[in-house]
Amino acid sequence: MKEPTRQTDVLLVGFGPVGATMANLLGEYGVQVLAIDKATEIFPKPRAISLDNEALRILQLAGLREGAFDTVAIPEVRMCSPGLGLFARVRTAGCVDGHPKLVTFHQPELEAALRNRTRQHPSVVLELGVELGDFGERGRSGELGGFGERGRWGKVGGFGGRGRWEGSGELDVLGG
Ligand SMILES: Cc1cc2nc3c(=O)[nH]c(=O)nc-3n(C[C@H](O)[C@H](O)[C@H](O)COP(=O)(O)OP(=O)(O)OC[C@H]3O[C@@H](n4cnc5c(N)ncnc54)[C@H](O)[C@@H]3O)c2cc1C
């Protein structure tokens, strides 16, 4: 039986906030993206708790409109240590380029907003429950192996001499 074959320009491994933002940025330009994550769900606990104006600008570029996830502006940051007590105050009130200088947010909600946005890009395919096991280059092609609930990923080709992609890579999904 012939194995099903996938073609992609970009393989994104990991669909946390960084991978999901990258997928949306590439999707805005119609780049073919295959994104995989070994997890099947968004990690439910908050981890990162603040974003600065630059991060908010990038999320806007990635297609998140104002109000896509809740933020609360942080007007001042106080730095304390057990030995010195309060040793610095940073004024973070105000905006840069229309974005607050610093906000707090709930990471799972941001990730959900990014995933919702990803669904609007037909060139972006997301496969959850798929883990990249290893990756290596051999001659003009790369190889990857991964195991997950959705099957095993086979080989990917398309590396040029200096590690650059030459055209589309090819992914074989074995047993998926
Ligand atoms: C307890 C804790 C507290 C934190 N507090 C803060 C904070 O206060 N401020 C702050 O800025 N940051 C904080 N962080 C860091 C925060 O989690 C990261 O900034 C953010 O999650 C990084 O996003 P990411 O997309 O790069 O990585 P991650 O969110 O880690 O996402 C990586 C994804 O890749 C997937 N993955 C990994 N390996 C594979 C593989 N081989 N195949 C397929 N998928 C794979 C994982 O399942 C995961 O979904 C904290 C982290 C922890 C653990």
The ligand as an SDF file (V2000), in Angstrom:
LIG
                    3D

 53 58  0  0  0  0  0  0  0  0999 V2000
    6.5470   27.3300   35.7280 C   0  0  0  0  0  0  0  0  0  0  0  0
    6.8350   28.2630   34.5810 C   0  0  0  0  0  0  0  0  0  0  0  0
    6.7200   29.6380   34.7840 C   0  0  0  0  0  0  0  0  0  0  0  0
    6.9980   30.5120   33.7370 C   0  0  0  0  0  0  0  0  0  0  0  0
    6.8710   31.8440   33.9580 N   0  0  0  0  0  0  0  0  0  0  0  0
    7.1500   32.7270   32.9570 C   0  0  0  0  0  0  0  0  0  0  0  0
    7.0230   34.1390   33.1560 C   0  0  0  0  0  0  0  0  0  0  0  0
    6.6800   34.6100   34.2270 O   0  0  0  0  0  0  0  0  0  0  0  0
    7.3070   34.9510   32.1180 N   0  0  0  0  0  0  0  0  0  0  0  0
    7.6950   34.4750   30.9120 C   0  0  0  0  0  0  0  0  0  0  0  0
    7.9230   35.2530   29.9880 O   0  0  0  0  0  0  0  0  0  0  0  0
    7.7970   33.1550   30.6890 N   0  0  0  0  0  0  0  0  0  0  0  0
    7.5500   32.2820   31.6870 C   0  0  0  0  0  0  0  0  0  0  0  0
    7.6670   30.9510   31.4740 N   0  0  0  0  0  0  0  0  0  0  0  0
    8.0930   30.5280   30.1910 C   0  0  0  0  0  0  0  0  0  0  0  0
    6.9110   30.4000   29.2490 C   0  0  0  0  0  0  0  0  0  0  0  0
    6.3550   29.1290   29.4500 O   0  0  0  0  0  0  0  0  0  0  0  0
    7.4550   30.5840   27.8950 C   0  0  0  0  0  0  0  0  0  0  0  0
    7.8050   31.9590   27.7510 O   0  0  0  0  0  0  0  0  0  0  0  0
    6.5040   30.2370   26.7570 C   0  0  0  0  0  0  0  0  0  0  0  0
    5.6100   29.1720   27.0310 O   0  0  0  0  0  0  0  0  0  0  0  0
    7.4320   29.8590   25.6260 C   0  0  0  0  0  0  0  0  0  0  0  0
    6.6560   29.5960   24.4960 O   0  0  0  0  0  0  0  0  0  0  0  0
    7.1970   28.5990   23.4160 P   0  0  0  0  0  0  0  0  0  0  0  0
    6.1160   28.5280   22.3780 O   0  0  0  0  0  0  0  0  0  0  0  0
    8.5560   28.9900   22.9880 O   0  0  0  0  0  0  0  0  0  0  0  0
    7.4090   27.2120   24.1620 O   0  0  0  0  0  0  0  0  0  0  0  0
    6.3620   26.2470   24.8800 P   0  0  0  0  0  0  0  0  0  0  0  0
    5.1890   27.0030   25.4120 O   0  0  0  0  0  0  0  0  0  0  0  0
    7.1680   25.4310   25.8290 O   0  0  0  0  0  0  0  0  0  0  0  0
    5.8530   25.3230   23.6760 O   0  0  0  0  0  0  0  0  0  0  0  0
    6.6660   24.3490   23.1010 C   0  0  0  0  0  0  0  0  0  0  0  0
    5.7570   23.2970   22.4900 C   0  0  0  0  0  0  0  0  0  0  0  0
    6.5710   22.3600   21.7890 O   0  0  0  0  0  0  0  0  0  0  0  0
    6.0460   21.0680   21.9800 C   0  0  0  0  0  0  0  0  0  0  0  0
    7.1360   20.1360   21.7420 N   0  0  0  0  0  0  0  0  0  0  0  0
    8.3090   20.0710   22.4070 C   0  0  0  0  0  0  0  0  0  0  0  0
    9.0930   19.1110   21.8790 N   0  0  0  0  0  0  0  0  0  0  0  0
    8.3980   18.5510   20.8530 C   0  0  0  0  0  0  0  0  0  0  0  0
    8.6690   17.4970   19.9080 C   0  0  0  0  0  0  0  0  0  0  0  0
    9.8400   16.8250   19.9140 N   0  0  0  0  0  0  0  0  0  0  0  0
    7.7360   17.1870   18.9740 N   0  0  0  0  0  0  0  0  0  0  0  0
    6.5580   17.8420   18.9450 C   0  0  0  0  0  0  0  0  0  0  0  0
    6.2470   18.8440   19.8150 N   0  0  0  0  0  0  0  0  0  0  0  0
    7.1600   19.2010   20.7620 C   0  0  0  0  0  0  0  0  0  0  0  0
    5.5210   21.0860   23.4110 C   0  0  0  0  0  0  0  0  0  0  0  0
    4.4960   20.1250   23.5960 O   0  0  0  0  0  0  0  0  0  0  0  0
    4.9900   22.5180   23.5430 C   0  0  0  0  0  0  0  0  0  0  0  0
    3.5950   22.6030   23.2650 O   0  0  0  0  0  0  0  0  0  0  0  0
    7.3920   30.0290   32.4830 C   0  0  0  0  0  0  0  0  0  0  0  0
    7.5100   28.6550   32.3050 C   0  0  0  0  0  0  0  0  0  0  0  0
    7.2200   27.7750   33.3220 C   0  0  0  0  0  0  0  0  0  0  0  0
    7.3570   26.3010   33.1080 C   0  0  0  0  0  0  0  0  0  0  0  0
  1  2  1  0
  2  3  1  0
  2 52  2  0
  3  4  2  0
  4  5  1  0
  4 50  1  0
  5  6  2  0
  6  7  1  0
  6 13  1  0
  7  8  2  0
  7  9  1  0
  9 10  1  0
 10 11  2  0
 10 12  1  0
 12 13  2  0
 13 14  1  0
 14 15  1  0
 14 50  1  0
 15 16  1  0
 16 17  1  0
 16 18  1  0
 18 19  1  0
 18 20  1  0
 20 21  1  0
 20 22  1  0
 22 23  1  0
 23 24  1  0
 24 25  2  0
 24 26  1  0
 24 27  1  0
 27 28  1  0
 28 29  2  0
 28 30  1  0
 28 31  1  0
 31 32  1  0
 32 33  1  0
 33 34  1  0
 33 48  1  0
 34 35  1  0
 35 36  1  0
 35 46  1  0
 36 37  1  0
 36 45  1  0
 37 38  2  0
 38 39  1  0
 39 40  1  0
 39 45  2  0
 40 41  1  0
 40 42  2  0
 42 43  1  0
 43 44  2  0
 44 45  1  0
 46 47  1  0
 46 48  1  0
 48 49  1  0
 50 51  2  0
 51 52  1  0
 52 53  1  0
M  END
$$$$
